[in-house]
Amino acid sequence: MKKIKFLTLAVAAFATAFVVSCSAPKEEAVEETMEVVEAPAPAVEAPKTVVDIAVGSADHTTLVTAVTAAGLVETLSGTGPFTIFAPTNAAFAALPAGTVETLLKPESKDKLTSILTYHVVAGNVMAADLTDGQKVPTLNGQELTVSIKDGVVMINGAKVTAADLAGSNGVIHVVDAVILPK
């Protein structure tokens, strides 16, 4: 009999707890929504032209100034392909005093253009394509002569210090001298 009283008491306690919990005030369910904001996709950079590569180089500010003064930016930013033997700022600084300043004057534009186009070859000429003694026609109509000795590539005596800087419209080879046409 004690077991039945105990069982009855347990069922009553359980039922009371159940009733109390069911009749307790209900909390209103709050639905939280989270707004997802998508970040815009990063802009895809257009491939860099040979001019863009030169503009981005701290060692070629004089060349960029000269190309701009000669009015060649649009041409060299075009389809190409172009191979540019790009003299460094130090190469321009090695010219006789006053040469760069004189060449940058509007009245010297034709001479400047001739010098700059002497550094440009039509086509995409990679370093591996160059051979010792090769003659390479430039955009100014004259030829450059390639010499290779002990793995060092020279263009008309100017040493190639960095090769195969590829752009979307050609390639740049950095040279340590300004190559002057004949």
KOLPA-615278 format. One record per atom (N, C-alpha, C): x, y, z. Coordinates in steps of 0.05 Angstrom, whole numbers, padded with zeros to 5 digits, always signed. Layout:
XYZ...
// end
This chain:
+00016-00023+00000+00000+00000+00000+00017+00025+00000+00039+00023+00014+00057+00046+00015+00068+00052-00013+00072+00031-00029+00082+00035-00056+00062+00050-00073+00037+00044-00070+00016+00056-00086+00013+00086-00078+00015+00091-00051+00013+00119-00043+00037+00135-00054+00060+00122-00053+00084+00136-00063+00082+00140-00093+00072+00120-00108+00069+00123-00136+00048+00144-00143+00026+00145-00127+00005+00164-00132+00016+00192-00127+00031+00195-00105+00043+00221-00098+00062+00230-00120+00078+00212-00131+00097+00219-00152+00083+00228-00177+00062+00213-00185+00046+00220-00209+00033+00247-00204+00023+00253-00181+00010+00278-00175+00030+00301-00177+00054+00296-00166+00075+00317-00167+00083+00323-00196+00085+00302-00211+00093+00305-00239+00071+00320-00255+00046+00313-00250+00024+00325-00264+00022+00355-00256+00026+00361-00230+00025+00389-00222+00047+00405-00235+00071+00394-00236+00093+00408-00249+00087+00412-00279+00075+00392-00291+00068+00394-00320+00048+00416-00324+00027+00417-00308+00005+00436-00311+00016+00464-00306+00033+00467-00285+00044+00494-00279+00061+00504-00302+00077+00486-00313+00095+00495-00334+00079+00501-00359+00057+00488-00364+00041+00493-00388+00025+00519-00385+00017+00525-00360+00001+00549-00356+00018+00574-00350+00044+00571-00348+00062+00594-00343+00060+00612-00368+00063+00638-00363+00061+00656-00386+00084+00649-00406+00076+00648-00430+00095+00641-00451+00110+00666-00460+00136+00662-00464+00151+00684-00475+00147+00684-00505+00144+00708-00515+00139+00710-00543+00165+00704-00558+00163+00687-00576+00187+00680-00592+00194+00703-00610+00220+00710-00608+00229+00732-00625+00247+00720-00646+00239+00725-00670+00255+00714-00692+00276+00735-00700+00301+00728-00698+00322+00746-00706+00330+00741-00734+00332+00762-00749+00342+00758-00776+00368+00773-00779+00385+00762-00793+00411+00775-00798+00412+00782-00827+00418+00807-00832+00420+00816-00860+00449+00810-00869+00450+00796-00891+00476+00790-00902+00482+00810-00924+00503+00825-00920+00511+00844-00940+00535+00834-00954+00532+00829-00980+00555+00819-00995+00573+00842-01003+00599+00838-00998+00618+00858-01006+00621+00856-01037+00624+00879-01050+00628+00877-01079+00653+00862-01085+00652+00848-01107+00676+00832-01115+00698+00852-01121+00723+00844-01113+00745+00862-01119+00747+00867-01149+00754+00891-01156+00756+00898-01184+00779+00882-01197+00774+00872-01220+00794+00856-01233+00812+00876-01248+00837+00876-01242+00855+00894-01255+00860+00886-01284+00860+00906-01301+00866+00900-01329+00896+00893-01330+00903+00875-01348+00932+00869-01350+00948+00894-01356+00971+00896-01345+00988+00920-01348+01002+00920-01375+01001+00943-01388+01015+00947-01413+01045+00952-01406+01061+00953-01427+01089+00960-01422+01092+00988-01410+01074+01006-01418+01075+01033-01407+01068+01032-01377+01047+01017-01370+01039+01014-01342+01062+01003-01325+01077+00984-01336+01099+00972-01321+01121+00993-01316+01127+01009-01337+01147+01030-01334+01137+01051-01314+01112+01059-01315+01101+01079-01297+01103+01069-01268+01100+01043-01264+01101+01031-01237+01129+01027-01227+01149+01034-01242+01177+01029-01234+01190+01055-01225+01200+01056-01201+01214+01079-01191+01240+01084-01206+01250+01064-01220+01275+01066-01235+01271+01076-01263+01246+01082-01271+01241+01090-01299+01225+01116-01301+01227+01133-01281+01212+01158-01282+01221+01176-01304+01247+01177-01310+01257+01194-01332+01247+01183-01358+01247+01157-01362+01237+01145-01387+01208+01152-01390+01192+01150-01369+01163+01156-01371+01159+01185-01378+01175+01203-01366+01174+01231-01373+01180+01235-01403+01201+01222-01412+01209+01225-01440+01188+01214-01459+01177+01190-01453+01156+01178-01470+01131+01197-01471+01125+01209-01449+01103+01228-01448+01109+01253-01465+01133+01264-01462+01141+01288-01477+01141+01282-01507+01148+01258-01515+01149+01251-01543+01121+01243-01554+01101+01242-01537+01074+01235-01546+01071+01206-01553+01087+01188-01541+01086+01160-01547+01070+01143-01528+01059+01154-01508+01044+01139-01488+01021+01123-01501+01005+01136-01517+00982+01123-01529+00991+01101-01548+01012+01106-01564+01022+01086-01583+01032+01061-01568+01049+01066-01547+01061+01043-01533+01041+01030-01513+01018+01042-01510+00997+01029-01494+00978+01014-01512+00982+01016-01538+00965+01002-01557+00969+00972-01558+00958+00960-01578+00958+00931-01580+00985+00918-01581+01003+00931-01596+01030+00919-01598+01030+00894-01614+01046+00875-01608+01064+00875-01585+01090+00891-01590+01101+00900-01568+01126+00916-01568+01147+00903-01550+01171+00905-01558+01194+00898-01540+01208+00924-01535+01211+00931-01510+01224+00956-01503+01249+00951-01487+01271+00962-01496+01296+00962-01482+01296+00988-01466+01289+00986-01440+01282+01009-01423+01306+01019-01407+01317+01042-01414+01339+01053-01398+01329+01062-01370+01345+01059-01350+01339+01067-01323+01344+01097-01319+01335+01108-01297+01341+01135-01290+01371+01140-01290+01386+01121-01279+01416+01123-01278+01427+01124-01306+01415+01110-01325+01425+01110-01353+01421+01138-01365+01398+01151-01360+01394+01178-01369+01412+01198-01355+01417+01194-01330+01435+01211-01314+01464+01210-01324+01471+01188-01337+01499+01184-01347+01503+01199-01373+01482+01209-01386+01485+01225-01410+01499+01252-01403+01512+01265-01422+01524+01290-01416+01504+01310-01403+01515+01327-01386+01498+01346-01371+01481+01362-01391+01455+01365-01384+01437+01381-01399+01423+01366-01422+01432+01342-01429+01421+01327-01451+01392+01321-01447+01385+01309-01424+01357+01302-01419+01339+01327-01420+01348+01348-01407+01332+01372-01406+01327+01383-01434+01348+01383-01451+01345+01392-01479+01326+01375-01494+01329+01348-01491+01311+01330-01506+01282+01332-01498+01277+01341-01474+01249+01343-01464+01235+01369-01474+01250+01387-01486+01238+01411-01496+01222+01405-01521+01199+01420-01524+01181+01415-01547+01196+01416-01574+01215+01434-01577+01230+01436-01603+01248+01412-01608+01252+01395-01588+01269+01371-01591+01252+01345-01594+01226+01348-01597+01209+01325-01597+01216+01304-01618+01224+01313-01642+01231+01294-01664+01256+01278-01656+01276+01291-01645+01300+01277-01637+01295+01258-01614+01279+01267-01595+01272+01250-01572+01256+01225-01582+01237+01230-01600+01222+01207-01611+01240+01188-01625+01259+01197-01640+01278+01180-01654+01294+01163-01635+01304+01176-01613+01319+01161-01593+01302+01140-01579+01278+01148-01571+01260+01129-01557+01251+01106-01575+01244+01111-01600+01235+01089-01617+01259+01071-01625+01283+01081-01621+01307+01064-01625+01309+01043-01603+01294+01046-01582+01293+01027-01560+01270+01008-01562+01254+01010-01584+01230+00994-01587+01231+00977-01611+01224+00951-01608+01223+00932-01629+01194+00922-01632+01185+00920-01657+01158+00908-01661+01159+00879-01655+01141+00869-01640+01140+00840-01633+01146+00836-01604+01142+00811-01595+01146+00803-01568+01172+00787-01566+01195+00800-01563+01221+00786-01563+01230+00781-01535+01229+00755-01527+01238+00747-01501+01268+00743-01501+01281+00744-01478+01310+00741-01476+01319+00715-01490+01305+00694-01486+01312+00668-01498+01312+00669-01529+01298+00688-01540+01296+00691-01570+01320+00705-01581+01336+00718-01565+01359+00733-01574+01383+00715-01578+01398+00721-01599+01423+00706-01605+01446+00725-01609+01470+00715-01604+01494+00731-01607+01497+00740-01637+01501+00766-01641+01505+00776-01668+01478+00783-01682+01456+00777-01670+01430+00783-01682+01426+00812-01687+01414+00819-01709+01407+00847-01716+01376+00849-01712+01368+00869-01696+01340+00872-01690+01330+00899-01700+01311+00899-01719+01301+00925-01729+01284+00939-01708+01288+00965-01706+01273+00981-01686+01251+00997-01700+01234+01009-01684+01212+01026-01696+01222+01051-01709+01247+01059-01704+01257+01083-01717+01270+01076-01744+01271+01051-01751+01281+01042-01777+01310+01032-01776+01324+01037-01755+01352+01028-01753+01352+01001-01738+01375+00988-01737+01378+00962-01724+01394+00964-01699+01388+00947-01680+01403+00943-01656+01419+00917-01660+01442+00915-01648+01458+00891-01649+01460+00878-01622+01453+00852-01621+01454+00836-01596+01481+00823-01594+01492+00824-01570+01516+00808-01565+01512+00793-01538+01521+00769-01538+01518+00752-01514+01545+00740-01508+01555+00746-01484+01581+00735-01476+01579+00727-01447+01586+00702-01441+01585+00691-01414+01557+00695-01401+01537+00692-01417+01510+00695-01407+01500+00723-01403+01517+00743-01410+01509+00771-01407+01500+00781-01434+01475+00791-01435+01464+00802-01460+01468+00832-01461+01479+00840-01484+01484+00869-01489+01468+00877-01514+01458+00901-01514+01444+00912-01537+01459+00937-01545+01473+00936-01567+01490+00959-01575+01508+00969-01552+01518+00951-01536+01536+00958-01514+01522+00963-01488+01496+00965-01488+01481+00969-01463+01474+00942-01451+01481+00938-01426+01476+00913-01412+01447+00910-01404+01436+00886-01410+01408+00880-01401+01411+00871-01372+01399+00887-01354+01401+00882-01325+01376+00867-01314+01355+00868-01328+01330+00853-01321+01316+00847-01347+01307+00822-01350+01295+00814-01375+01267+00802-01371+01253+00803-01393+01227+00789-01395+01206+00800-01375+01204+00826-01372+01183+00837-01355+01158+00839-01374+01141+00819-01373+01119+00816-01392+01096+00833-01385+01085+00846-01405+01060+00861-01403+01039+00850-01422+01016+00862-01421+00994+00852-01438+00999+00858-01468+01017+00877-01474+01022+00884-01501+01052+00883-01509+01067+00867-01494+01095+00865-01500+01112+00858-01476+01138+00864-01479+01157+00857-01459+01178+00879-01456+01188+00882-01432+01209+00902-01426+01234+00887-01417+01256+00897-01428+01283+00889-01419+01296+00914-01409+01304+00915-01384+01317+00938-01372+01346+00939-01381+01355+00962-01390+01383+00966-01398+01396+00988-01382+01423+00986-01380+01438+01005-01363+01448+01029-01378+01440+01033-01402+01449+01056-01418+01428+01065-01437+01428+01090-01444+01411+01101-01465+01425+01094-01491+01411+01080-01509+01422+01072-01535+01416+01093-01555+01437+01106-01566+01433+01128-01585+01435+01118-01614+01416+01127-01630+01416+01119-01659+01440+01132-01672+01447+01121-01695+01470+01132-01711+01462+01157-01726
// end
